[in-house]
Amino acid sequence: MPDRTLDNYPDILGYITGGKRANISVIQVASALKPRVVLAGRPLEMLLLVQNAANQPVQVTATLRLPEYDAKKQKGRFVTKAERLVIRLEPANVGLLTLPLSTLPDTAAGADYKIGMEVKVAPLSHDKPVRIRHPEGGGVVDEQLLPETSRELIQSLKDKPWTVDVSGSTITSKLTVMSGKVGAFADLTPSWTTLWSLADYMDETFLLHHWAHVLRDKVLPALTRPNILPVIQEYTAKRFENVGYTLQEEELRTIVRLLTLMLEYANPRERDMMFLLGEAYNIKKYVEKDKRATQAEGSEAVKLPRWCLAFLRQCNKDERIAQYPVKAIAHFAFDALLEDAMLHSFDRVHNLLGLDLGTLEEQQLYIQQVFEAMNAKRLTFDLLYMPLVLGGIAIADGVHLTKDEKAQGIITALRPMLEYRLREAQKDEHAQEVYKMATQLLDLSASKYNFSEW
């Protein structure tokens, strides 16, 4: 494996062992016996922590190497049901391999028994592996980012007597056997437990560095309006099909315009003033430069759009979806895209109308109410329009869904859309205020084109 290090992923193994490790090929290991002192006739387990230090999957074959004789030269006093376990270790993954064994009741007492595990590593990819963890360790582990499913197990493993005594490809641990009586029946079935995987890592900088090539080569080139539009139209119609509120066709088109623009913001066109307003959703700027270097110089931290984070986390689970980025974004990250769009809508409405629309925290709580209403099939006029449709109205004249569409025609079509909702908008004070903001935004757009009969 080349010495060049592109990343230094969290050192889960070192976090558990206190920094102890042995490097065998492209993986890092440590072993422990549970318990380390056992009565004759009782079972125990050989534990092997395995951490992939490469960006490629490997096959790991672990084989128990038991003492052939005990202290009295008696043969076969250590037994196991399955002496070997073969696992597939995905890139960067960390796991716990357990091979149970047992002593026989007449095993001679002794303090110098060695239980070994031979570890063989075979590549599962033709690509040249790149190191993603240093030979002496990895990145710092943030306990808050440990997966909930294995957090308790990871913490319990920190108390084990880990050793890294390796000879060739065999790692050994010392066992003490004491005189005992016949023990209870033991389950000697081997097991493999994943402790940490790429899918568990949520750090934005990490995701950016790991998937920058996918964003650069697959995602950004695909985020063009002809590619985005038909997919977003389909998924928007599906998402709002059963929310307890029937949308007009023009309302759906207004939302589609906004969502399409949100994805276009990721790869902004030069000399287009509209894209300056979506700078917070620009992914291209991160992909084009090495953020690790710029961060060292004090630059801003990586802040990816929510839809991008959702998409990349899904790539962690199945990289194949990157072959169809627009469909994958729509399928796996649609609600995240909606959330981005609603937050952006709050900003656009605030800037255009000068209204106080609350703090970011308050806006996020409100957006949560919108999602809850959609999921519970009780969406209403005010929750639909504020802020999603309002944001769509604010940008409508700048996003054409067909070649023949004109800004004046878009604005003209929005007037009957609003008039249709007038009666609903009069039901309470909040709905009236939302309707008023919608008409103000529409009037602002019309004024740009000097509509004489508005």
LUMGU-542723 format. One record per residue (C-alpha): z, x, y. Coordinates in steps of 0.2 Angstrom, whole numbers, plus 5000, padded with zeros to 4 digits. Layout:
// residues N
+------+------+------+
|    w |    u |    v |
+------+------+------+
|    Z |    X |    Y |
...
+------+------+------+
// end
This chain:
// residues 454
+------+------+------+
|    w |    u |    v |
+------+------+------+
| 5000 | 5000 | 5000 |
| 4996 | 5007 | 5017 |
| 5009 | 5013 | 5029 |
| 5003 | 5003 | 5043 |
| 5015 | 4989 | 5047 |
| 5008 | 4973 | 5056 |
| 5024 | 4963 | 5055 |
| 5042 | 4965 | 5049 |
| 5047 | 4948 | 5042 |
| 5065 | 4943 | 5040 |
| 5075 | 4954 | 5027 |
| 5082 | 4940 | 5017 |
| 5086 | 4952 | 5002 |
| 5095 | 4964 | 5014 |
| 5104 | 4950 | 5022 |
| 5111 | 4945 | 5005 |
| 5114 | 4963 | 4998 |
| 5121 | 4971 | 5014 |
| 5105 | 4982 | 5015 |
| 5104 | 4988 | 4997 |
| 5087 | 4988 | 4990 |
| 5075 | 4997 | 4978 |
| 5056 | 4997 | 4981 |
| 5045 | 4994 | 4966 |
| 5027 | 4994 | 4970 |
| 5025 | 4981 | 4984 |
| 5041 | 4971 | 4980 |
| 5060 | 4975 | 4984 |
| 5073 | 4971 | 4972 |
| 5092 | 4972 | 4969 |
| 5102 | 4966 | 4953 |
| 5119 | 4960 | 4949 |
| 5128 | 4953 | 4934 |
| 5138 | 4937 | 4934 |
| 5151 | 4940 | 4929 |
| 5152 | 4959 | 4929 |
| 5167 | 4959 | 4918 |
| 5166 | 4947 | 4902 |
| 5176 | 4943 | 4887 |
| 5168 | 4946 | 4870 |
| 5159 | 4931 | 4864 |
| 5156 | 4924 | 4882 |
| 5139 | 4922 | 4891 |
| 5134 | 4931 | 4907 |
| 5118 | 4932 | 4918 |
| 5107 | 4946 | 4925 |
| 5102 | 4941 | 4942 |
| 5087 | 4949 | 4951 |
| 5083 | 4947 | 4969 |
| 5065 | 4949 | 4972 |
| 5057 | 4950 | 4989 |
| 5038 | 4952 | 4992 |
| 5035 | 4966 | 5005 |
| 5016 | 4963 | 5006 |
| 5004 | 4950 | 5012 |
| 4997 | 4946 | 4995 |
| 5003 | 4937 | 4980 |
| 5009 | 4947 | 4965 |
| 5014 | 4943 | 4947 |
| 5031 | 4949 | 4943 |
| 5036 | 4952 | 4925 |
| 5055 | 4954 | 4922 |
| 5061 | 4960 | 4904 |
| 5079 | 4962 | 4899 |
| 5084 | 4978 | 4892 |
| 5100 | 4976 | 4882 |
| 5111 | 4989 | 4874 |
| 5105 | 4992 | 4856 |
| 5123 | 4996 | 4850 |
| 5140 | 4992 | 4856 |
| 5154 | 5005 | 4858 |
| 5158 | 5004 | 4839 |
| 5139 | 5007 | 4835 |
| 5137 | 4990 | 4830 |
| 5119 | 4984 | 4832 |
| 5113 | 4968 | 4840 |
| 5129 | 4963 | 4849 |
| 5120 | 4958 | 4865 |
| 5108 | 4943 | 4863 |
| 5097 | 4932 | 4874 |
| 5086 | 4917 | 4871 |
| 5071 | 4923 | 4881 |
| 5071 | 4941 | 4886 |
| 5056 | 4940 | 4898 |
| 5051 | 4929 | 4913 |
| 5034 | 4930 | 4922 |
| 5033 | 4923 | 4940 |
| 5020 | 4922 | 4953 |
| 5028 | 4929 | 4970 |
| 5018 | 4922 | 4985 |
| 5016 | 4933 | 5001 |
| 5033 | 4937 | 5009 |
| 5042 | 4925 | 4998 |
| 5060 | 4929 | 4992 |
| 5068 | 4922 | 4976 |
| 5081 | 4924 | 4963 |
| 5077 | 4927 | 4945 |
| 5090 | 4923 | 4932 |
| 5090 | 4929 | 4914 |
| 5105 | 4923 | 4904 |
| 5112 | 4933 | 4889 |
| 5128 | 4933 | 4879 |
| 5139 | 4945 | 4870 |
| 5144 | 4941 | 4852 |
| 5163 | 4938 | 4848 |
| 5165 | 4955 | 4839 |
| 5157 | 4965 | 4853 |
| 5167 | 4981 | 4855 |
| 5176 | 4982 | 4871 |
| 5169 | 4995 | 4884 |
| 5167 | 4998 | 4902 |
| 5151 | 5008 | 4902 |
| 5138 | 4996 | 4896 |
| 5121 | 4995 | 4905 |
| 5111 | 4980 | 4906 |
| 5094 | 4983 | 4912 |
| 5079 | 4973 | 4918 |
| 5062 | 4981 | 4918 |
| 5051 | 4975 | 4932 |
| 5032 | 4976 | 4932 |
| 5021 | 4971 | 4947 |
| 5003 | 4966 | 4946 |
| 4992 | 4961 | 4960 |
| 4984 | 4943 | 4960 |
| 4972 | 4947 | 4974 |
| 4957 | 4958 | 4977 |
| 4962 | 4961 | 4995 |
| 4971 | 4977 | 5000 |
| 4989 | 4973 | 5003 |
| 4997 | 4976 | 5020 |
| 5015 | 4979 | 5022 |
| 5025 | 4965 | 5031 |
| 5042 | 4972 | 5028 |
| 5048 | 4990 | 5030 |
| 5052 | 5000 | 5015 |
| 5070 | 5001 | 5021 |
| 5071 | 4983 | 5026 |
| 5064 | 4969 | 5037 |
| 5067 | 4959 | 5052 |
| 5084 | 4952 | 5058 |
| 5089 | 4936 | 5049 |
| 5093 | 4921 | 5060 |
| 5105 | 4911 | 5050 |
| 5099 | 4895 | 5059 |
| 5082 | 4898 | 5052 |
| 5087 | 4899 | 5034 |
| 5080 | 4884 | 5024 |
| 5093 | 4870 | 5021 |
| 5088 | 4868 | 5003 |
| 5094 | 4886 | 4999 |
| 5106 | 4890 | 5013 |
| 5121 | 4887 | 5003 |
| 5115 | 4897 | 4988 |
| 5110 | 4912 | 4999 |
| 5127 | 4912 | 5007 |
| 5135 | 4912 | 4989 |
| 5124 | 4927 | 4983 |
| 5131 | 4938 | 4997 |
| 5147 | 4940 | 4987 |
| 5139 | 4947 | 4971 |
| 5140 | 4965 | 4967 |
| 5122 | 4970 | 4970 |
| 5116 | 4987 | 4963 |
| 5099 | 4996 | 4966 |
| 5101 | 5009 | 4952 |
| 5082 | 5011 | 4947 |
| 5075 | 5023 | 4934 |
| 5056 | 5021 | 4933 |
| 5053 | 5002 | 4934 |
| 5070 | 4997 | 4926 |
| 5085 | 4992 | 4937 |
| 5102 | 4992 | 4929 |
| 5119 | 4985 | 4932 |
| 5135 | 4991 | 4923 |
| 5145 | 4978 | 4912 |
| 5163 | 4979 | 4906 |
| 5167 | 4969 | 4890 |
| 5185 | 4965 | 4885 |
| 5191 | 4958 | 4869 |
| 5190 | 4940 | 4867 |
| 5188 | 4925 | 4856 |
| 5174 | 4914 | 4852 |
| 5166 | 4906 | 4868 |
| 5158 | 4890 | 4872 |
| 5140 | 4886 | 4869 |
| 5129 | 4894 | 4883 |
| 5113 | 4889 | 4890 |
| 5102 | 4904 | 4889 |
| 5087 | 4897 | 4898 |
| 5080 | 4909 | 4911 |
| 5076 | 4902 | 4928 |
| 5067 | 4906 | 4945 |
| 5073 | 4899 | 4962 |
| 5063 | 4902 | 4978 |
| 5076 | 4906 | 4992 |
| 5064 | 4909 | 5006 |
| 5045 | 4906 | 5009 |
| 5033 | 4907 | 5023 |
| 5034 | 4888 | 5024 |
| 5052 | 4890 | 5029 |
| 5049 | 4901 | 5044 |
| 5048 | 4892 | 5060 |
| 5048 | 4906 | 5073 |
| 5033 | 4904 | 5085 |
| 5029 | 4922 | 5087 |
| 5029 | 4925 | 5069 |
| 5017 | 4911 | 5066 |
| 5006 | 4917 | 5079 |
| 5005 | 4935 | 5072 |
| 5003 | 4929 | 5054 |
| 4989 | 4916 | 5058 |
| 4981 | 4924 | 5073 |
| 4965 | 4928 | 5062 |
| 4964 | 4909 | 5057 |
| 4966 | 4903 | 5075 |
| 4953 | 4916 | 5081 |
| 4940 | 4914 | 5067 |
| 4942 | 4896 | 5061 |
| 4952 | 4885 | 5073 |
| 4947 | 4889 | 5091 |
| 4928 | 4889 | 5087 |
| 4930 | 4872 | 5079 |
| 4938 | 4864 | 5094 |
| 4923 | 4858 | 5103 |
| 4920 | 4840 | 5108 |
| 4907 | 4836 | 5096 |
| 4918 | 4842 | 5082 |
| 4934 | 4834 | 5088 |
| 4928 | 4817 | 5094 |
| 4923 | 4808 | 5078 |
| 4939 | 4814 | 5069 |
| 4951 | 4810 | 5083 |
| 4943 | 4793 | 5085 |
| 4945 | 4789 | 5066 |
| 4963 | 4795 | 5065 |
| 4968 | 4787 | 5082 |
| 4962 | 4770 | 5076 |
| 4971 | 4772 | 5059 |
| 4987 | 4777 | 5068 |
| 4988 | 4762 | 5079 |
| 4981 | 4750 | 5067 |
| 4998 | 4744 | 5061 |
| 5010 | 4747 | 5075 |
| 5014 | 4728 | 5079 |
| 5003 | 4728 | 5094 |
| 4984 | 4726 | 5095 |
| 4975 | 4738 | 5106 |
| 4960 | 4734 | 5116 |
| 4945 | 4745 | 5112 |
| 4945 | 4753 | 5129 |
| 4964 | 4757 | 5127 |
| 4960 | 4766 | 5111 |
| 4945 | 4776 | 5119 |
| 4957 | 4781 | 5133 |
| 4970 | 4788 | 5121 |
| 4955 | 4797 | 5112 |
| 4950 | 4805 | 5128 |
| 4967 | 4812 | 5131 |
| 4969 | 4818 | 5113 |
| 4952 | 4826 | 5113 |
| 4956 | 4835 | 5129 |
| 4973 | 4841 | 5122 |
| 4964 | 4850 | 5108 |
| 4950 | 4857 | 5120 |
| 4964 | 4864 | 5131 |
| 4967 | 4876 | 5116 |
| 4951 | 4885 | 5120 |
| 4948 | 4882 | 5138 |
| 4930 | 4883 | 5146 |
| 4929 | 4896 | 5160 |
| 4926 | 4890 | 5177 |
| 4932 | 4872 | 5173 |
| 4946 | 4867 | 5185 |
| 4952 | 4853 | 5173 |
| 4958 | 4866 | 5161 |
| 4969 | 4875 | 5173 |
| 4980 | 4859 | 5172 |
| 4982 | 4862 | 5153 |
| 4987 | 4880 | 5153 |
| 5003 | 4876 | 5144 |
| 4992 | 4871 | 5129 |
| 4980 | 4886 | 5130 |
| 4981 | 4895 | 5113 |
| 4966 | 4907 | 5117 |
| 4977 | 4917 | 5128 |
| 4989 | 4922 | 5114 |
| 4976 | 4926 | 5101 |
| 4966 | 4937 | 5113 |
| 4981 | 4949 | 5116 |
| 4995 | 4958 | 5106 |
| 5010 | 4948 | 5112 |
| 5022 | 4960 | 5104 |
| 5016 | 4973 | 5116 |
| 5016 | 4962 | 5131 |
| 5034 | 4955 | 5127 |
| 5040 | 4973 | 5127 |
| 5034 | 4974 | 5145 |
| 5043 | 4958 | 5149 |
| 5030 | 4945 | 5148 |
| 5033 | 4926 | 5144 |
| 5038 | 4922 | 5126 |
| 5025 | 4913 | 5115 |
| 5025 | 4894 | 5117 |
| 5013 | 4886 | 5106 |
| 5008 | 4867 | 5107 |
| 5017 | 4856 | 5095 |
| 5001 | 4851 | 5086 |
| 4997 | 4870 | 5083 |
| 5015 | 4873 | 5076 |
| 5013 | 4859 | 5064 |
| 4996 | 4865 | 5058 |
| 5002 | 4883 | 5056 |
| 5017 | 4877 | 5046 |
| 5006 | 4867 | 5035 |
| 4995 | 4883 | 5033 |
| 5010 | 4891 | 5026 |
| 5011 | 4879 | 5012 |
| 4992 | 4879 | 5009 |
| 4980 | 4891 | 5017 |
| 4965 | 4881 | 5011 |
| 4967 | 4868 | 5025 |
| 4961 | 4881 | 5037 |
| 4944 | 4879 | 5031 |
| 4944 | 4862 | 5039 |
| 4954 | 4864 | 5055 |
| 4950 | 4848 | 5064 |
| 4953 | 4837 | 5050 |
| 4968 | 4846 | 5045 |
| 4975 | 4845 | 5063 |
| 4972 | 4826 | 5063 |
| 4979 | 4823 | 5046 |
| 4995 | 4835 | 5046 |
| 4998 | 4836 | 5065 |
| 4993 | 4819 | 5073 |
| 5010 | 4814 | 5079 |
| 5014 | 4832 | 5085 |
| 4997 | 4830 | 5095 |
| 5003 | 4813 | 5102 |
| 5019 | 4821 | 5108 |
| 5010 | 4835 | 5117 |
| 4999 | 4822 | 5125 |
| 5014 | 4811 | 5131 |
| 5023 | 4826 | 5138 |
| 5007 | 4831 | 5147 |
| 5005 | 4813 | 5153 |
| 5022 | 4814 | 5161 |
| 5016 | 4829 | 5171 |
| 5000 | 4822 | 5176 |
| 5008 | 4806 | 5182 |
| 5021 | 4815 | 5191 |
| 5009 | 4826 | 5200 |
| 4997 | 4813 | 5205 |
| 5010 | 4799 | 5210 |
| 5024 | 4810 | 5215 |
| 5037 | 4800 | 5205 |
| 5053 | 4806 | 5197 |
| 5050 | 4803 | 5179 |
| 5066 | 4811 | 5172 |
| 5070 | 4828 | 5165 |
| 5061 | 4836 | 5150 |
| 5076 | 4831 | 5139 |
| 5075 | 4813 | 5145 |
| 5056 | 4812 | 5143 |
| 5058 | 4818 | 5125 |
| 5071 | 4805 | 5121 |
| 5059 | 4792 | 5128 |
| 5045 | 4799 | 5118 |
| 5056 | 4797 | 5103 |
| 5058 | 4779 | 5107 |
| 5039 | 4777 | 5107 |
| 5038 | 4784 | 5090 |
| 5052 | 4773 | 5083 |
| 5043 | 4758 | 5090 |
| 5027 | 4763 | 5082 |
| 5035 | 4766 | 5066 |
| 5045 | 4750 | 5066 |
| 5029 | 4740 | 5071 |
| 5037 | 4734 | 5087 |
| 5026 | 4743 | 5100 |
| 5025 | 4734 | 5117 |
| 5014 | 4736 | 5133 |
| 5026 | 4747 | 5142 |
| 5029 | 4759 | 5128 |
| 5010 | 4760 | 5124 |
| 5005 | 4763 | 5142 |
| 5020 | 4774 | 5148 |
| 5016 | 4788 | 5147 |
| 5001 | 4789 | 5134 |
| 4988 | 4777 | 5142 |
| 4993 | 4782 | 5159 |
| 4989 | 4800 | 5155 |
| 4973 | 4794 | 5148 |
| 4969 | 4785 | 5164 |
| 4973 | 4800 | 5174 |
| 4960 | 4811 | 5165 |
| 4948 | 4798 | 5160 |
| 4934 | 4802 | 5173 |
| 4933 | 4820 | 5167 |
| 4931 | 4817 | 5148 |
| 4915 | 4809 | 5143 |
| 4914 | 4803 | 5125 |
| 4895 | 4802 | 5125 |
| 4881 | 4811 | 5134 |
| 4876 | 4796 | 5144 |
| 4893 | 4792 | 5150 |
| 4896 | 4793 | 5168 |
| 4913 | 4795 | 5178 |
| 4909 | 4779 | 5188 |
| 4906 | 4769 | 5172 |
| 4922 | 4775 | 5164 |
| 4933 | 4770 | 5179 |
| 4924 | 4753 | 5180 |
| 4928 | 4749 | 5162 |
| 4946 | 4753 | 5165 |
| 4949 | 4739 | 5177 |
| 4946 | 4724 | 5165 |
| 4957 | 4734 | 5153 |
| 4971 | 4733 | 5165 |
| 4968 | 4715 | 5170 |
| 4969 | 4710 | 5152 |
| 4987 | 4716 | 5151 |
| 4993 | 4708 | 5168 |
| 5002 | 4694 | 5160 |
| 5012 | 4705 | 5148 |
| 5016 | 4717 | 5162 |
| 5025 | 4703 | 5171 |
| 5038 | 4701 | 5158 |
| 5051 | 4713 | 5165 |
| 5054 | 4725 | 5179 |
| 5050 | 4741 | 5168 |
| 5033 | 4734 | 5162 |
| 5029 | 4729 | 5180 |
| 5032 | 4747 | 5186 |
| 5022 | 4754 | 5172 |
| 5007 | 4742 | 5177 |
| 5009 | 4747 | 5195 |
| 5007 | 4765 | 5191 |
| 4992 | 4762 | 5180 |
| 4983 | 4753 | 5195 |
| 4988 | 4767 | 5207 |
| 4981 | 4780 | 5195 |
| 4965 | 4770 | 5193 |
| 4963 | 4768 | 5212 |
| 4965 | 4786 | 5214 |
| 4951 | 4790 | 5202 |
| 4940 | 4777 | 5211 |
| 4943 | 4784 | 5228 |
| 4936 | 4801 | 5222 |
| 4919 | 4792 | 5220 |
| 4920 | 4781 | 5236 |
| 4919 | 4764 | 5226 |
| 4914 | 4752 | 5240 |
| 4918 | 4736 | 5230 |
| 4935 | 4740 | 5222 |
+------+------+------+
// end
